[in-house]
Amino acid sequence: KAAAREAKAAKRQGGDAHAAAAAKPCQGCGAASDLLVRCQTAESAGSWVMLCGKCWRSASGGVVDGDAAHPHYRYGGLWKSAARRRGDALPPELRALDVGS
């Protein structure tokens, strides 16, 4: 019973294996991330893609609503892993996108 309790506590605290399982791949670079931005770009041909912070910055110009250099960019929300929703801090470039968490 004590071992089961310890395993449950370790899972809640988010070990490396649990964190890796909670991450999803970026559709731009393929890197695993616990925070992805849903958006449309000129390259995505109107379909929604999930991008990590690095790919999002190049797709949007680093601006939530895009800019003149990225006229086909459209923001569609954030996906956060359960570990991220439990209170991990957001990177500064995505803090402006974090509405209602």
MARBA-487557 format. One record per residue: x negated, y, z of N, C-alpha, C, O in turn; residue number from 0; residue in three letters. Coordinates in steps of 0.1 Angstrom, whole numbers, plus 5000, padded with zeros to 4 digits. Example, Ala and Ser with C-alpha at 12.3 -4.5 7.8 and 13.67 -1.06 7.14 Angstrom:
2
<n.x=4868 | n.y=4943 | n.z=5078 | ca.x=4877 | ca.y=4955 | ca.z=5078 | c.x=4868 | c.y=4967 | c.z=5078 | o.x=4858 | o.y=4967 | o.z=5085 | nr=0 | rest=ALA>;
<n.x=4872 | n.y=4978 | n.z=5071 | ca.x=4863 | ca.y=4989 | ca.z=5071 | c.x=4871 | c.y=5000 | c.z=5079 | o.x=4866 | o.y=5011 | o.z=5080 | nr=1 | rest=SER>;
END
This chain:
101
<n.x=4992 | n.y=4988 | n.z=5000 | ca.x=5000 | ca.y=5000 | ca.z=5000 | c.x=4991 | c.y=5013 | c.z=5000 | o.x=4994 | o.y=5022 | o.z=4993 | nr=0 | rest=LYS>;
<n.x=4981 | n.y=5013 | n.z=5007 | ca.x=4971 | ca.y=5024 | ca.z=5008 | c.x=4965 | c.y=5026 | c.z=4995 | o.x=4962 | o.y=5038 | o.z=4991 | nr=1 | rest=ALA>;
<n.x=4961 | n.y=5015 | n.z=4988 | ca.x=4954 | ca.y=5016 | ca.z=4975 | c.x=4964 | c.y=5023 | c.z=4965 | o.x=4960 | o.y=5031 | o.z=4956 | nr=2 | rest=ALA>;
<n.x=4976 | n.y=5019 | n.z=4965 | ca.x=4986 | ca.y=5024 | ca.z=4956 | c.x=4988 | c.y=5039 | c.z=4959 | o.x=4989 | o.y=5047 | o.z=4949 | nr=3 | rest=ALA>;
<n.x=4988 | n.y=5043 | n.z=4971 | ca.x=4990 | ca.y=5057 | ca.z=4975 | c.x=4978 | c.y=5065 | c.z=4970 | o.x=4979 | o.y=5077 | o.z=4965 | nr=4 | rest=ARG>;
<n.x=4965 | n.y=5060 | n.z=4972 | ca.x=4953 | ca.y=5067 | ca.z=4967 | c.x=4953 | c.y=5068 | c.z=4952 | o.x=4949 | o.y=5078 | o.z=4946 | nr=5 | rest=GLU>;
<n.x=4958 | n.y=5058 | n.z=4945 | ca.x=4958 | ca.y=5058 | ca.z=4930 | c.x=4968 | c.y=5069 | c.z=4925 | o.x=4965 | o.y=5076 | o.z=4916 | nr=6 | rest=ALA>;
<n.x=4979 | n.y=5070 | n.z=4932 | ca.x=4989 | ca.y=5080 | ca.z=4929 | c.x=4984 | c.y=5094 | c.z=4931 | o.x=4986 | o.y=5103 | o.z=4923 | nr=7 | rest=LYS>;
<n.x=4977 | n.y=5096 | n.z=4942 | ca.x=4971 | ca.y=5109 | ca.z=4946 | c.x=4960 | c.y=5112 | c.z=4935 | o.x=4959 | o.y=5124 | o.z=4931 | nr=8 | rest=ALA>;
<n.x=4952 | n.y=5103 | n.z=4931 | ca.x=4942 | ca.y=5105 | ca.z=4921 | c.x=4948 | c.y=5109 | c.z=4908 | o.x=4943 | o.y=5118 | o.z=4901 | nr=9 | rest=ALA>;
<n.x=4959 | n.y=5103 | n.z=4904 | ca.x=4966 | ca.y=5106 | ca.z=4892 | c.x=4971 | c.y=5121 | c.z=4892 | o.x=4971 | o.y=5128 | o.z=4883 | nr=10 | rest=LYS>;
<n.x=4977 | n.y=5124 | n.z=4904 | ca.x=4982 | ca.y=5138 | ca.z=4906 | c.x=4971 | c.y=5148 | c.z=4904 | o.x=4973 | o.y=5159 | o.z=4899 | nr=11 | rest=ARG>;
<n.x=4959 | n.y=5145 | n.z=4910 | ca.x=4948 | ca.y=5155 | ca.z=4909 | c.x=4942 | c.y=5155 | c.z=4895 | o.x=4934 | o.y=5164 | o.z=4893 | nr=12 | rest=GLN>;
<n.x=4945 | n.y=5146 | n.z=4887 | ca.x=4941 | ca.y=5146 | ca.z=4873 | c.x=4927 | c.y=5143 | c.z=4871 | o.x=4918 | o.y=5151 | o.z=4868 | nr=13 | rest=GLY>;
<n.x=4924 | n.y=5130 | n.z=4871 | ca.x=4911 | ca.y=5125 | ca.z=4868 | c.x=4908 | c.y=5127 | c.z=4853 | o.x=4917 | o.y=5131 | o.z=4845 | nr=14 | rest=GLY>;
<n.x=4895 | n.y=5125 | n.z=4849 | ca.x=4891 | ca.y=5127 | ca.z=4835 | c.x=4899 | c.y=5119 | c.z=4825 | o.x=4903 | o.y=5124 | o.z=4815 | nr=15 | rest=ASP>;
<n.x=4902 | n.y=5106 | n.z=4829 | ca.x=4910 | ca.y=5098 | ca.z=4819 | c.x=4924 | c.y=5103 | c.z=4818 | o.x=4930 | o.y=5103 | o.z=4807 | nr=16 | rest=ALA>;
<n.x=4930 | n.y=5107 | n.z=4829 | ca.x=4943 | ca.y=5113 | ca.z=4829 | c.x=4944 | c.y=5126 | c.z=4821 | o.x=4953 | o.y=5128 | o.z=4813 | nr=17 | rest=HIS>;
<n.x=4934 | n.y=5134 | n.z=4822 | ca.x=4934 | ca.y=5147 | ca.z=4815 | c.x=4932 | c.y=5144 | c.z=4800 | o.x=4938 | o.y=5151 | o.z=4792 | nr=18 | rest=ALA>;
<n.x=4924 | n.y=5134 | n.z=4796 | ca.x=4922 | ca.y=5131 | ca.z=4782 | c.x=4935 | c.y=5126 | c.z=4776 | o.x=4938 | o.y=5128 | o.z=4764 | nr=19 | rest=ALA>;
<n.x=4942 | n.y=5118 | n.z=4784 | ca.x=4955 | ca.y=5112 | ca.z=4779 | c.x=4965 | c.y=5123 | c.z=4777 | o.x=4974 | o.y=5122 | o.z=4769 | nr=20 | rest=ALA>;
<n.x=4964 | n.y=5134 | n.z=4785 | ca.x=4974 | ca.y=5144 | ca.z=4784 | c.x=4972 | c.y=5154 | c.z=4773 | o.x=4981 | o.y=5162 | o.z=4769 | nr=21 | rest=ALA>;
<n.x=4960 | n.y=5154 | n.z=4767 | ca.x=4956 | ca.y=5163 | ca.z=4757 | c.x=4961 | c.y=5159 | c.z=4743 | o.x=4963 | o.y=5147 | o.z=4741 | nr=22 | rest=ALA>;
<n.x=4964 | n.y=5168 | n.z=4734 | ca.x=4968 | ca.y=5165 | ca.z=4720 | c.x=4958 | c.y=5171 | c.z=4711 | o.x=4951 | o.y=5180 | o.z=4714 | nr=23 | rest=LYS>;
<n.x=4957 | n.y=5165 | n.z=4699 | ca.x=4947 | ca.y=5170 | ca.z=4689 | c.x=4952 | c.y=5183 | c.z=4682 | o.x=4964 | o.y=5184 | o.z=4679 | nr=24 | rest=PRO>;
<n.x=4943 | n.y=5192 | n.z=4680 | ca.x=4946 | ca.y=5204 | ca.z=4672 | c.x=4947 | c.y=5200 | c.z=4657 | o.x=4939 | o.y=5191 | o.z=4653 | nr=25 | rest=CYS>;
<n.x=4957 | n.y=5205 | n.z=4650 | ca.x=4959 | ca.y=5202 | ca.z=4636 | c.x=4949 | c.y=5209 | c.z=4627 | o.x=4949 | o.y=5207 | o.z=4615 | nr=26 | rest=GLN>;
<n.x=4941 | n.y=5219 | n.z=4633 | ca.x=4932 | ca.y=5226 | ca.z=4625 | c.x=4918 | c.y=5219 | c.z=4625 | o.x=4912 | o.y=5216 | o.z=4614 | nr=27 | rest=GLY>;
<n.x=4913 | n.y=5216 | n.z=4637 | ca.x=4899 | ca.y=5211 | ca.z=4638 | c.x=4899 | c.y=5196 | c.z=4644 | o.x=4889 | o.y=5190 | o.z=4643 | nr=28 | rest=CYS>;
<n.x=4910 | n.y=5192 | n.z=4650 | ca.x=4911 | ca.y=5178 | ca.z=4655 | c.x=4907 | c.y=5177 | c.z=4669 | o.x=4907 | o.y=5166 | o.z=4675 | nr=29 | rest=GLY>;
<n.x=4902 | n.y=5188 | n.z=4676 | ca.x=4897 | ca.y=5187 | ca.z=4689 | c.x=4909 | c.y=5185 | c.z=4699 | o.x=4920 | o.y=5191 | o.z=4697 | nr=30 | rest=ALA>;
<n.x=4907 | n.y=5177 | n.z=4709 | ca.x=4917 | ca.y=5175 | ca.z=4719 | c.x=4919 | c.y=5188 | c.z=4728 | o.x=4909 | o.y=5193 | o.z=4732 | nr=31 | rest=ALA>;
<n.x=4931 | n.y=5192 | n.z=4731 | ca.x=4933 | ca.y=5204 | ca.z=4739 | c.x=4946 | c.y=5202 | c.z=4747 | o.x=4955 | o.y=5195 | o.z=4744 | nr=32 | rest=SER>;
<n.x=4946 | n.y=5208 | n.z=4759 | ca.x=4957 | ca.y=5208 | ca.z=4768 | c.x=4966 | c.y=5220 | c.z=4766 | o.x=4976 | o.y=5221 | o.z=4773 | nr=33 | rest=ASP>;
<n.x=4963 | n.y=5228 | n.z=4756 | ca.x=4971 | ca.y=5240 | ca.z=4753 | c.x=4970 | c.y=5242 | c.z=4738 | o.x=4959 | o.y=5245 | o.z=4733 | nr=34 | rest=LEU>;
<n.x=4982 | n.y=5242 | n.z=4731 | ca.x=4982 | ca.y=5244 | ca.z=4717 | c.x=4992 | c.y=5255 | c.z=4714 | o.x=5003 | o.y=5256 | o.z=4720 | nr=35 | rest=LEU>;
<n.x=4990 | n.y=5262 | n.z=4703 | ca.x=4999 | ca.y=5273 | ca.z=4699 | c.x=5006 | c.y=5267 | c.z=4686 | o.x=5000 | o.y=5263 | o.z=4677 | nr=36 | rest=VAL>;
<n.x=5019 | n.y=5268 | n.z=4686 | ca.x=5027 | ca.y=5264 | ca.z=4675 | c.x=5029 | c.y=5276 | c.z=4666 | o.x=5033 | o.y=5286 | o.z=4670 | nr=37 | rest=ARG>;
<n.x=5025 | n.y=5274 | n.z=4653 | ca.x=5026 | ca.y=5286 | ca.z=4644 | c.x=5027 | c.y=5281 | c.z=4630 | o.x=5025 | o.y=5270 | o.z=4626 | nr=38 | rest=CYS>;
<n.x=5030 | n.y=5291 | n.z=4621 | ca.x=5030 | ca.y=5289 | ca.z=4607 | c.x=5020 | c.y=5298 | c.z=4601 | o.x=5018 | o.y=5309 | o.z=4605 | nr=39 | rest=GLN>;
<n.x=5013 | n.y=5293 | n.z=4591 | ca.x=5002 | ca.y=5301 | ca.z=4584 | c.x=5004 | c.y=5299 | c.z=4569 | o.x=5012 | o.y=5291 | o.z=4565 | nr=40 | rest=THR>;
<n.x=4996 | n.y=5307 | n.z=4562 | ca.x=4997 | ca.y=5306 | ca.z=4547 | c.x=4992 | c.y=5292 | c.z=4543 | o.x=4997 | o.y=5286 | o.z=4533 | nr=41 | rest=ALA>;
<n.x=4982 | n.y=5286 | n.z=4550 | ca.x=4977 | ca.y=5273 | ca.z=4547 | c.x=4986 | c.y=5262 | c.z=4550 | o.x=4986 | o.y=5251 | o.z=4544 | nr=42 | rest=GLU>;
<n.x=4995 | n.y=5264 | n.z=4560 | ca.x=5005 | ca.y=5253 | ca.z=4564 | c.x=5017 | c.y=5252 | c.z=4555 | o.x=5025 | o.y=5244 | o.z=4556 | nr=43 | rest=SER>;
<n.x=5018 | n.y=5261 | n.z=4545 | ca.x=5029 | ca.y=5261 | ca.z=4535 | c.x=5043 | c.y=5261 | c.z=4541 | o.x=5052 | o.y=5253 | o.z=4537 | nr=44 | rest=ALA>;
<n.x=5044 | n.y=5269 | n.z=4552 | ca.x=5058 | ca.y=5270 | ca.z=4558 | c.x=5061 | c.y=5259 | c.z=4569 | o.x=5071 | o.y=5261 | o.z=4576 | nr=45 | rest=GLY>;
<n.x=5052 | n.y=5249 | n.z=4570 | ca.x=5055 | ca.y=5240 | ca.z=4581 | c.x=5048 | c.y=5244 | c.z=4593 | o.x=5038 | o.y=5252 | o.z=4593 | nr=46 | rest=SER>;
<n.x=5053 | n.y=5240 | n.z=4605 | ca.x=5047 | ca.y=5244 | ca.z=4618 | c.x=5035 | c.y=5235 | c.z=4621 | o.x=5036 | o.y=5223 | o.z=4619 | nr=47 | rest=TRP>;
<n.x=5025 | n.y=5241 | n.z=4626 | ca.x=5013 | ca.y=5234 | ca.z=4630 | c.x=5009 | c.y=5238 | c.z=4644 | o.x=5013 | o.y=5248 | o.z=4649 | nr=48 | rest=VAL>;
<n.x=5002 | n.y=5229 | n.z=4651 | ca.x=4998 | ca.y=5231 | ca.z=4665 | c.x=4982 | c.y=5233 | c.z=4664 | o.x=4975 | o.y=5224 | o.z=4660 | nr=49 | rest=MET>;
<n.x=4978 | n.y=5245 | n.z=4669 | ca.x=4964 | ca.y=5249 | ca.z=4668 | c.x=4958 | c.y=5252 | c.z=4682 | o.x=4965 | o.y=5257 | o.z=4691 | nr=50 | rest=LEU>;
<n.x=4946 | n.y=5248 | n.z=4684 | ca.x=4939 | ca.y=5252 | ca.z=4696 | c.x=4936 | c.y=5267 | c.z=4696 | o.x=4938 | o.y=5274 | o.z=4686 | nr=51 | rest=CYS>;
<n.x=4930 | n.y=5272 | n.z=4707 | ca.x=4928 | ca.y=5286 | ca.z=4708 | c.x=4918 | c.y=5291 | c.z=4698 | o.x=4920 | o.y=5302 | o.z=4692 | nr=52 | rest=GLY>;
<n.x=4908 | n.y=5283 | n.z=4694 | ca.x=4898 | ca.y=5288 | ca.z=4684 | c.x=4904 | c.y=5288 | c.z=4670 | o.x=4902 | o.y=5298 | o.z=4663 | nr=53 | rest=LYS>;
<n.x=4911 | n.y=5278 | n.z=4667 | ca.x=4918 | ca.y=5278 | ca.z=4654 | c.x=4929 | c.y=5289 | c.z=4653 | o.x=4931 | o.y=5295 | o.z=4643 | nr=54 | rest=CYS>;
<n.x=4936 | n.y=5291 | n.z=4664 | ca.x=4947 | ca.y=5301 | ca.z=4665 | c.x=4941 | c.y=5315 | c.z=4662 | o.x=4947 | o.y=5323 | o.z=4655 | nr=55 | rest=TRP>;
<n.x=4929 | n.y=5318 | n.z=4668 | ca.x=4923 | ca.y=5331 | ca.z=4667 | c.x=4920 | c.y=5334 | c.z=4652 | o.x=4922 | o.y=5345 | o.z=4647 | nr=56 | rest=ARG>;
<n.x=4915 | n.y=5324 | n.z=4645 | ca.x=4912 | ca.y=5326 | ca.z=4630 | c.x=4925 | c.y=5326 | c.z=4622 | o.x=4925 | o.y=5333 | o.z=4612 | nr=57 | rest=SER>;
<n.x=4935 | n.y=5319 | n.z=4626 | ca.x=4948 | ca.y=5319 | ca.z=4618 | c.x=4956 | c.y=5332 | c.z=4620 | o.x=4963 | o.y=5336 | o.z=4611 | nr=58 | rest=ALA>;
<n.x=4955 | n.y=5338 | n.z=4632 | ca.x=4963 | ca.y=5350 | ca.z=4635 | c.x=4956 | c.y=5363 | c.z=4636 | o.x=4962 | o.y=5373 | o.z=4636 | nr=59 | rest=SER>;
<n.x=4942 | n.y=5362 | n.z=4636 | ca.x=4934 | ca.y=5374 | ca.z=4637 | c.x=4933 | c.y=5377 | c.z=4652 | o.x=4929 | o.y=5388 | o.z=4656 | nr=60 | rest=GLY>;
<n.x=4937 | n.y=5368 | n.z=4661 | ca.x=4937 | ca.y=5371 | ca.z=4675 | c.x=4948 | c.y=5380 | c.z=4681 | o.x=4948 | o.y=5384 | o.z=4692 | nr=61 | rest=GLY>;
<n.x=4958 | n.y=5382 | n.z=4672 | ca.x=4970 | ca.y=5390 | ca.z=4676 | c.x=4982 | c.y=5382 | c.z=4676 | o.x=4984 | o.y=5374 | o.z=4667 | nr=62 | rest=VAL>;
<n.x=4990 | n.y=5383 | n.z=4687 | ca.x=5002 | ca.y=5374 | ca.z=4688 | c.x=5011 | c.y=5374 | c.z=4676 | o.x=5015 | o.y=5364 | o.z=4671 | nr=63 | rest=VAL>;
<n.x=5014 | n.y=5386 | n.z=4671 | ca.x=5023 | ca.y=5387 | ca.z=4659 | c.x=5015 | c.y=5388 | c.z=4646 | o.x=5021 | o.y=5392 | o.z=4636 | nr=64 | rest=ASP>;
<n.x=5002 | n.y=5385 | n.z=4646 | ca.x=4995 | ca.y=5386 | ca.z=4634 | c.x=4991 | c.y=5400 | c.z=4631 | o.x=4994 | o.y=5409 | o.z=4639 | nr=65 | rest=GLY>;
<n.x=4984 | n.y=5403 | n.z=4620 | ca.x=4981 | ca.y=5416 | ca.z=4616 | c.x=4981 | c.y=5417 | c.z=4601 | o.x=4985 | o.y=5408 | o.z=4594 | nr=66 | rest=ASP>;
<n.x=4977 | n.y=5429 | n.z=4596 | ca.x=4978 | ca.y=5431 | ca.z=4581 | c.x=4970 | c.y=5421 | c.z=4573 | o.x=4973 | o.y=5417 | o.z=4562 | nr=67 | rest=ALA>;
<n.x=4959 | n.y=5416 | n.z=4579 | ca.x=4950 | ca.y=5406 | ca.z=4572 | c.x=4956 | c.y=5392 | c.z=4573 | o.x=4952 | o.y=5383 | o.z=4565 | nr=68 | rest=ALA>;
<n.x=4967 | n.y=5390 | n.z=4581 | ca.x=4973 | ca.y=5377 | ca.z=4582 | c.x=4988 | c.y=5378 | c.z=4581 | o.x=4995 | o.y=5375 | o.z=4590 | nr=69 | rest=HIS>;
<n.x=4993 | n.y=5382 | n.z=4569 | ca.x=5008 | ca.y=5385 | ca.z=4568 | c.x=5017 | c.y=5373 | c.z=4568 | o.x=5029 | o.y=5374 | o.z=4571 | nr=70 | rest=PRO>;
<n.x=5011 | n.y=5361 | n.z=4566 | ca.x=5020 | ca.y=5349 | ca.z=4566 | c.x=5020 | c.y=5342 | c.z=4579 | o.x=5026 | o.y=5331 | o.z=4581 | nr=71 | rest=HIS>;
<n.x=5013 | n.y=5347 | n.z=4589 | ca.x=5012 | ca.y=5341 | ca.z=4603 | c.x=5025 | c.y=5343 | c.z=4610 | o.x=5031 | o.y=5354 | o.z=4609 | nr=72 | rest=TYR>;
<n.x=5030 | n.y=5333 | n.z=4617 | ca.x=5042 | ca.y=5334 | ca.z=4625 | c.x=5041 | c.y=5326 | c.z=4637 | o.x=5038 | o.y=5314 | o.z=4637 | nr=73 | rest=ARG>;
<n.x=5042 | n.y=5332 | n.z=4649 | ca.x=5041 | ca.y=5325 | ca.z=4662 | c.x=5054 | c.y=5317 | c.z=4665 | o.x=5065 | o.y=5322 | o.z=4662 | nr=74 | rest=TYR>;
<n.x=5052 | n.y=5305 | n.z=4671 | ca.x=5063 | ca.y=5297 | ca.z=4674 | c.x=5063 | c.y=5291 | c.z=4688 | o.x=5071 | o.y=5282 | o.z=4691 | nr=75 | rest=GLY>;
<n.x=5054 | n.y=5296 | n.z=4697 | ca.x=5055 | ca.y=5291 | ca.z=4711 | c.x=5042 | c.y=5283 | c.z=4715 | o.x=5033 | o.y=5282 | o.z=4707 | nr=76 | rest=GLY>;
<n.x=5042 | n.y=5279 | n.z=4727 | ca.x=5030 | ca.y=5272 | ca.z=4733 | c.x=5034 | c.y=5258 | c.z=4737 | o.x=5046 | o.y=5255 | o.z=4741 | nr=77 | rest=LEU>;
<n.x=5025 | n.y=5248 | n.z=4735 | ca.x=5027 | ca.y=5235 | ca.z=4741 | c.x=5016 | c.y=5234 | c.z=4752 | o.x=5004 | o.y=5237 | o.z=4749 | nr=78 | rest=TRP>;
<n.x=5020 | n.y=5230 | n.z=4764 | ca.x=5011 | ca.y=5228 | ca.z=4775 | c.x=5012 | c.y=5214 | c.z=4780 | o.x=5023 | o.y=5209 | o.z=4781 | nr=79 | rest=LYS>;
<n.x=5001 | n.y=5208 | n.z=4784 | ca.x=5001 | ca.y=5195 | ca.z=4790 | c.x=5007 | c.y=5197 | c.z=4804 | o.x=5007 | o.y=5208 | o.z=4809 | nr=80 | rest=SER>;
<n.x=5011 | n.y=5186 | n.z=4810 | ca.x=5016 | ca.y=5186 | ca.z=4824 | c.x=5006 | c.y=5192 | c.z=4833 | o.x=5010 | o.y=5199 | o.z=4843 | nr=81 | rest=ALA>;
<n.x=4993 | n.y=5188 | n.z=4831 | ca.x=4983 | ca.y=5193 | ca.z=4840 | c.x=4982 | c.y=5209 | c.z=4839 | o.x=4980 | o.y=5216 | o.z=4849 | nr=82 | rest=ALA>;
<n.x=4983 | n.y=5214 | n.z=4827 | ca.x=4983 | ca.y=5228 | ca.z=4825 | c.x=4995 | c.y=5235 | c.z=4831 | o.x=4993 | o.y=5246 | o.z=4837 | nr=83 | rest=ARG>;
<n.x=5006 | n.y=5229 | n.z=4830 | ca.x=5018 | ca.y=5235 | ca.z=4836 | c.x=5018 | c.y=5235 | c.z=4851 | o.x=5024 | o.y=5243 | o.z=4857 | nr=84 | rest=ARG>;
<n.x=5010 | n.y=5226 | n.z=4857 | ca.x=5009 | ca.y=5225 | ca.z=4872 | c.x=5001 | c.y=5237 | c.z=4877 | o.x=5001 | o.y=5239 | o.z=4889 | nr=85 | rest=ARG>;
<n.x=4995 | n.y=5245 | n.z=4869 | ca.x=4988 | ca.y=5257 | ca.z=4874 | c.x=4974 | c.y=5260 | c.z=4869 | o.x=4968 | o.y=5269 | o.z=4874 | nr=86 | rest=GLY>;
<n.x=4969 | n.y=5252 | n.z=4860 | ca.x=4956 | ca.y=5256 | ca.z=4854 | c.x=4956 | c.y=5270 | c.z=4848 | o.x=4966 | o.y=5273 | o.z=4842 | nr=87 | rest=ASP>;
<n.x=4946 | n.y=5278 | n.z=4849 | ca.x=4945 | ca.y=5291 | ca.z=4844 | c.x=4944 | c.y=5291 | c.z=4829 | o.x=4938 | o.y=5282 | o.z=4823 | nr=88 | rest=ALA>;
<n.x=4950 | n.y=5300 | n.z=4822 | ca.x=4950 | ca.y=5302 | ca.z=4808 | c.x=4937 | c.y=5309 | c.z=4804 | o.x=4932 | o.y=5318 | o.z=4811 | nr=89 | rest=LEU>;
<n.x=4932 | n.y=5306 | n.z=4792 | ca.x=4921 | ca.y=5314 | ca.z=4787 | c.x=4926 | c.y=5328 | c.z=4784 | o.x=4937 | o.y=5330 | o.z=4780 | nr=90 | rest=PRO>;
<n.x=4917 | n.y=5338 | n.z=4785 | ca.x=4921 | ca.y=5352 | ca.z=4784 | c.x=4928 | c.y=5355 | c.z=4770 | o.x=4938 | o.y=5363 | o.z=4770 | nr=91 | rest=PRO>;
<n.x=4923 | n.y=5349 | n.z=4759 | ca.x=4929 | ca.y=5352 | ca.z=4746 | c.x=4943 | c.y=5347 | c.z=4745 | o.x=4950 | o.y=5352 | o.z=4736 | nr=92 | rest=GLU>;
<n.x=4947 | n.y=5338 | n.z=4753 | ca.x=4961 | ca.y=5332 | ca.z=4752 | c.x=4970 | c.y=5337 | c.z=4763 | o.x=4982 | o.y=5333 | o.z=4764 | nr=93 | rest=LEU>;
<n.x=4964 | n.y=5345 | n.z=4773 | ca.x=4972 | ca.y=5349 | ca.z=4784 | c.x=4985 | c.y=5357 | c.z=4780 | o.x=4995 | o.y=5356 | o.z=4786 | nr=94 | rest=ARG>;
<n.x=4983 | n.y=5365 | n.z=4769 | ca.x=4994 | ca.y=5373 | ca.z=4764 | c.x=5005 | c.y=5365 | c.z=4758 | o.x=5017 | o.y=5369 | o.z=4758 | nr=95 | rest=ALA>;
<n.x=5002 | n.y=5353 | n.z=4753 | ca.x=5012 | ca.y=5344 | ca.z=4748 | c.x=5020 | c.y=5336 | c.z=4758 | o.x=5030 | o.y=5331 | o.z=4755 | nr=96 | rest=LEU>;
<n.x=5015 | n.y=5336 | n.z=4770 | ca.x=5021 | ca.y=5327 | ca.z=4781 | c.x=5033 | c.y=5334 | c.z=4787 | o.x=5032 | o.y=5341 | o.z=4797 | nr=97 | rest=ASP>;
<n.x=5044 | n.y=5333 | n.z=4780 | ca.x=5057 | ca.y=5339 | ca.z=4785 | c.x=5065 | c.y=5329 | c.z=4793 | o.x=5067 | o.y=5318 | o.z=4787 | nr=98 | rest=VAL>;
<n.x=5070 | n.y=5332 | n.z=4804 | ca.x=5079 | ca.y=5324 | ca.z=4811 | c.x=5074 | c.y=5312 | c.z=4817 | o.x=5082 | o.y=5302 | o.z=4819 | nr=99 | rest=GLY>;
<n.x=5061 | n.y=5311 | n.z=4821 | ca.x=5056 | ca.y=5299 | ca.z=4827 | c.x=5056 | c.y=5300 | c.z=4842 | o.x=5052 | o.y=5290 | o.z=4849 | nr=100 | rest=SER>;
END
